[in-house]
């Protein structure tokens, strides 16, 4: 693994279900992206659901992950598998006429109709890694937080993870400002950067009011191989 301390960029996030374009933007920003699924699961959050466009408005697609709250993300089991065909049918029904739907149909058919998922994090990571590498051309490496040495809780645990990953630069989503102590990163010799999700250009979405906060599938089905232009390419 590449470890040029001053330039080695790392990001750490929980796995989400077919996440929005901003999630892939931060993956693209770094050399190593670490899935942080050993933390508390939050029910009916981005972990097990996301939005697609239905009739010009954003609607939820939710993976049934049960009602058990006090568990880690890596321990969340998917007990009902009927949702898989429902989600595939929802994509077909609402994006079947999108310009690039056929380009990706085979992949999603395989995910939903030919595979059976026991754990939520496995489903999420499979989708994220394949979309990033195969459809968006991202070269970033992926890793699991459990493969690194960590200590403490919350801020301390995250910082020790980033240290053990060999980061010279840590790129974080803005929500983490609630608990990250920036001075501790500076003391550790790690540059802390806050990801800015603003300024994304709009694309044809078949809706009256454009929605940025929808799953990456919306952008893929509408723009195909041009999708990276609307995530990070516009900044060049």
Buried (B, 14 or more C-beta within 10 A) or exposed (E): EEEEEEEBBBBBBBBBBBBBBBBBBBBBBBBBBBBBBBBEBEBEEBBBBBBBBBEEEBEEBEBBBBEEEEBEBBBBEBEEEEBBEEBBEBBBEBBEEBEBBEBBBEBBEEBBEEEEBEBBBBBBBBBBBBBBBEBBEBEBEBBBBEEBEBEEEEBEBBBBBBBBBBBBBBBBBEEBEEEBEEEBBEEBEBBBBEBEBEEBEEBEBBBEEEBBEBBBBBBBBBBBEEBBBBBBEEEE
